[in-house]
Amino acid sequence: MSNMEQEIPHKHQVHRVGNWLPNDHRVHDKWLSEVIDHVGQNPKNLHPVLQEFEKLIENNTRVYLLVQSMFQQVPKKAPYNKDPTGSFARIKDYKHMLHVLNHLMTTAPTWTDKADRMGMVGLPINAIFDWPMGTPSGFALFLDPEVNAMLKKILNVWGDFLKSPASTYVLENNSNAWFGDFGVSELAKTANLGVGTKTFEELYICDSTQSYHGFKSWDDFFTRLYRPGIRPIASPDNDDVIANACESKTYKVAHNLKARDQFWVKGQPYSVTDMLAQDPLAAQFVGGTIYQAFLSALSYHRWHSPVSGTIVKAFVQDGTYYSEPLFEGLGDAATKTHGIDFHGEATGQGYITAVATRAIIFIKANNPKIGLMAFIGIGMSEVSTCDIQVKDGQTVKKGDELGMFHFGGSSHCLLFRKDVKVGGFPEPGRDHNVPVLSQVAVVEA
């Protein structure tokens, strides 16, 4: 066995950090095998948006070169070419990729609680890019502006399906649906960890007497609301207490932020200028503090204002959808010293703050000890639809809704200026989420 094979005994793990794909890689492999088999047995014409993608690939030499070579750069041996059962479970080339994408345009994220393969595939499109996106050519391809503009069109089509009644088939009460016994209990368990023991129906606004608990689409379910009182606002009359903007697990707290840094390397230091999309206000956050946390696939996905104040500026910065840091890349083919980073974007949480599609909201807090601060909602992969619900000049109270992720959840950041003394953040490594609207930090004199 080569060094590469020794270092990567399992498949390329994507988004394990938020449980967006099953923790057991065999569940993902089996799911992909079944999708590939279904597509092969049920051929159909490509959707117009995928025909457009095909033309981009075939009529743009740069894109064609990168797409072709990213599949060729995936090693033709275990663990890259077979699933644990020994059967082929990989996308072969861009033609194959397009036809699998064609199938996924009319499917919603599924759940399974079968004894032999328990888990969820919450990012099905990401799953099919698995190994290729981690190659050098995949790295270049998924940073390409034209490719990302095309991916945005594709994701918009998928999003239209997820907002339609046709997507409710995954909200039924069976083992492959979210309201099966195991699925609904996991949803409630995630919301209850550390705070209580309520049922899904007690936690969220829904109607269990109606079909699909009253939800009209997958996205309607995914952007569900807590019932009033389930998530109280931390110290609503104390402006020194900062509320948690998203239901999330702490990823990192960093200080002394630099204007520009090498966010693509293993340490992933934050690069304020890039994170804030070269906005003129970014300079005020150099030397400041950042709190970053990630959202779970089973969590609440709306964002709330951490402070009372005024929205100075709010906009969505288009970016990448499937770019993950190479770190070591594939290394020397002769020595095979290392392989594709099987942690994928899960280890690239810092990297994506500067490149992914993201919502950027500057808030001038009423508390002069805070002043201008920033919220960033970061989309990853299919989860890049950042929906801002506030406008420039709008007054907000601590706890007011700022916006939401559609079709999934990702990561978010709170940024504070250099002269703001803020502390008390939850430590990384918690077993459960920090509840939205609960205390996440305190500003000091």
N, C-alpha and C positions, 0 to 999 in steps of 0.2 A: 504493500500500500504506500502511495506517495505521501509526502508531507502535506500536500493540498488535501488529499482525502482524509488524512488523520485530523486535520484542523477543522474540517467541515463534515462531520458525520451525518448531519441532517440537512434539510433544505434551507434555502435562503429565507430567513424569517423576516416578515414585513409587518410592522405595526403591532408586534406582540406587546409593546409598551402600553397600548390602550385596549388590548384584546379585540382589535379590529379583524384579526385572523386567528384561527384556533391556536391555542398553545401547543397542541399536539400536531406537528407538521404532517402526520399521516392523514389527518382529517382534511387538510388543505389539498394534499396530493390526490386523495380519493375524489374530492369534489371536482378538481380540475380534470381528472381522468373522465369523470362522468359527463362533464360539460363538453369536452373534446369529442367523446363518443357520440353524444347527442347531436352535435353540429355535423359530424361526419355522416350520420344516418339521416339527417333532416336538412339537406341543402336548400338554401333560398337566396334570392337576389339580395345584394347589399343595399342597405338603407342609403338614400341619397347623400347623407352627410359622410358616410363611409366611402361612397364612390368618389366624393370630393377629396377625402384623405388619400385614397388610392392614386388619384391624379397628382396630388402634391408629391407623393413618394416617387412616382414614375416620371414626372416632368421636371423635378428639381434634382439635379445631379448630387448636390451636397446632401440632401435628405435621403436620397436613394442609397448613397454610399454608406451613410451612418446606419440606416435601418438594416441594410444587408449585412454589414459587418458586425452589428451588435449581436445578431443571432449566430454568426460564425465564430464570434469570440467566446461564446459559452462552451466550455470544454465538453467534448463528446464522450464523457465517461462518468461514472458514479462520483458524486451524488447528483450531478447535473442532468443526466440523461434518463434517469429512471426513478420511479417512486419506490418506496420500501417493499412493495410487493413484487417488484421486478418488471412491471409493465411501463410502457412509454407514457409519460404524462407531461409533455412539454410542448410549447408552441414552436412549430418548425421554422416558419419564415413569415414575412409580412403578409402574404396572401392568407395564410392560415390564421394569423393574428386578426386580420380584418373580419374573417368569417366568424371567429369566436366572439369578437366584439359585437358583431351583428346580432348574435343571439342574446348577448347581455343587455342590449338596448331595451329589451322588453322583459327583463327580470328584475326582481328586487332582492336586497340582501336577505339571505335565508338563515334559518336556525335549524339545528338538528339535535335531538337528545337520544339518538339511538345508542344503545349500550356500547357498540364497537367503535363509534366515532362521534363523540359529543363535541359540539362547538358551533361556531358561527363564521360565515364568510361575509363580513361587513363591507369589504372593499373588493368586490369581484373583479373590477377592471385592473386594479393594482396587482391582483393575484396572477393575472395572465402575463404581466410584464416582469414577473418575478426575477428570474436570473438575468435576462437581457438588460434590464435597467441598471444592473450593477457592473456592467462591462465598461471599458473606456469609451467605446462608441456609444453605448447607451447613455453614459454620462453627458457626452456632447449632444446627443440627439434631444434629450429631455431638457436641455438648457436652451435649445434653439427657439427663437421667438416665433417663427412661422409654424413650427410644430406645436408650440403651446397655444397659439391662436386657433389652430385646428382642433386640438384636444378640448379647448373651451367649447367649441361648437358641438363636439361629440357629447361632452358632459351635459350641455344644455338640453340636448335631445333626450338623454337618459333621465335628466331631471324632470322633463315634461311628463315622462312616463310615471316617475315616482310621485308626481303630484296628481296623477289621475286615479279614478276608482279602480282601474285595472290592476293597480299595484297592491290592492288590499288582500290578494290571495295569500300573502305571507303573514296576515294578521288573524288567520283562522285559529281554531283550537285543535291543533294536531301536532305531532312530533316534529314536523318541519316548519312550524310557524311560531311566531312570537308569543302567542297566547296559549300555546301548549303548556302543560303543567310545569315543565322544567323551565321553559323560557320566561313565563310570567313570574315565576318565583325568583329567578335570577335578577330580573328587572327590579323587583321589590327589594331583594337582598342588597343590591348595589346601592339603592337609595337609602336604605336603612342602616348600613354599616356605620357604627359609631353614634347613631342618633335615635334609633328606635326599632320597633317591630311592627310596622304597619303593612297592610296589603297594598298591591298595586292600585286597587280601586280607592283605597283611603288616601294614597299619596297623590295621585294624578287626577285631573279633571277628565272624566270619561263616563260611559254608561254601559255597564256590563250586561244590561238587558237587551242592548242593540247588537246587531252584527258588527264585528270588528271593534267592539267596545265603543262604538259611536264614531270612530275615526274614519274619515272619508278617503284617505289615501295613506301610502307609506310615509310621505313627508308630513302629513297631518299628525300621524302617530309620533314621528321622530321629533317634531318640534312641540310636543305635548307640554302642558303647563302643570305646575304643582297646584294643589288646592290651596286656597288662602290659609295662612298660618303654618303651613308645613315648613317653610324656610323663613323664619323671622329675620328681620334686618338687625345686624349687630349695632347696638347702641345708637339708635337713630338720631338722638339729639346731641351726640358727642362727635364733633368733626375731627377729633384726633384719632378716632377708630376708623380704620379702612376696611370696607367690606369685600368679601371674596366675589370677584366678577363672574366666575364660572365654576360650576361643580366639577372639581378637578383634583388631580394628585400633583403634589409639588415635584417639579423636575430640577430646578436650580435657582439659587439666589446668588447674584454676582454684584460686585461693587467696582468702582473705578472704571467704568465703561470707557472704551476708546472710541474715537471718531471712526476710524477704519481699523480692521484687524483681519487676520487670516481665519475667517470663520469656516473655511473649507477643510481645515486640518483637524486632527483627532481631538485636540483640546476644545475646539469650537468656541473660542472666545467671541463675545458679542461685538458686532460692528454697527454702532448706532446710526451712522450715516446711511448704511444700506438697509437696516431694519426699518427706518423711518422714510425710506424712499427718496432720499436726498432732499427732503423738505427743509425749508429755511429754519423751521423750529427745532430741527434735530440738534443743532449746535448747543442748545440749552441743556441737553441730556448727557453731554460728554462729561465723564467723571462721575456720573450718577449711579443709581442702583436699579437693578432689574429683578423682578420675580417672574419666573416662568413655570407654568403647570400645564399638564395635558389632560384631555377629556377622554373618558372611557366610552366604548361603543354602547354601553348600557345606560349611560347617564343622561341627565338633563342638558340641553344644548343651547340654551339662550344665555345672552350676556347681560350683565347688570352693572350700573355705574357704581364704582367703589367709593365714590365721594359725592357730596353735593357741590354743584357748581354750574359752569356754563360751557357748552360745547363750543370750542374755538374753531375746530376744523374736523371734518369726518369724511373719509373717502376710502374707496377700495383700490388697492394697488394690484394690478394684474401681475402675475409672475409665473412660476413653474408649477406643474402639477405632479410630475413623477421624478423630479430630480432628487437624487440622494447622493451624499458625499462618497467619493471613491476611497478616501483615506489611503489604504495601501494598494487598491486596485487588484489586478490579477498577478502583478509581480512578474518575475522573470520566468518565461515559459520553460526555459531549460532546467532551472533549479526547482520550480514549482514551490517556492517558499511560502506562499500564501494564496488564498483564493478570494472569490467574491465575498464581500462582507455580509455574512448571513443575518446580521442584525438590521441591515438596510436602513430605512428612514427612522426606525425606532431609535437608533443611535445618532440620528441626525437632527434631533430636536433643536439644537442650537443653530445648526446650518440653515434650516428652513426658515428661521426668523428673518433672514436676509434675502431669500430668493423666492419663497412660495407666494401664491396669491394670498393677500391678507387685508383685513380691515384695519385702518389706522384712525384712531379717534383721540384728538387732543382735548383735554378737559382742564379748564381753569378752576381749581377748587376754591370754594368759599373760604376755606381755612388758609390764611396767609402763610402758615408754616409749610404748606404743601405747594400752593401756587399752581403752576402749569404742570400737568402730568400727562401720561399717554397710556392708552389701552391699545393692544394689538391682538386681533383675532386671526389666527394663522390657519389657513386651510391646507390640508394635505390630500393629494390624490383626488379621489372622487369627492372629497369633503371640502372643496375649494369654493363653494358658493357662500360667500360672506354677505349677509343681508343686514345692512345698517338701518336702524329704525329712528335715528335722531338726525337733526339738521344743525348746520352751523348757526350759532347764536342762541340755540335752545337752552333753557334752564332745566337742569335735572336735579332731582333729589337722590341721595344715597339709596341705592336699591332699585331705582327706575330702570326699565329695560332699555338697553342700548341697541340690541340686534340679536342675531342668531346665526348658527350654522345650519344649512339645509343638507339633508341626506347623510349626515354624519357629524363628527366632531373632531377636533384636532388639538390645538395647543393655543395658549394665550399668554400674553406678557403684560405686566404693569411696569412702567418706567417712571422713575423719579429723578429730579434734577440733583446736581452735585451737592447743593447746600441743604437738601432736605434730609433730616435725621430720622430715618424710618427703620423700624426693626420689629422683632417678634414674629417673623415669618415662620410658617410651619417648616420643619426640616424635611428634606427629600427622604424617600424611603418609607413613607407611611403605607400601611396596608389598605387604607381606604381613602375615599375622596375627602377633601375639605368641603363641607356643604356650601353651596352658593349662598351669598348674603351673610354668612357668618364672619366673624372677625378673622382677618388674614394678616393684619399688621397694625402697628400703632406709630403715629408720628410723635417725635419727642420735641421738647422745647429746644 
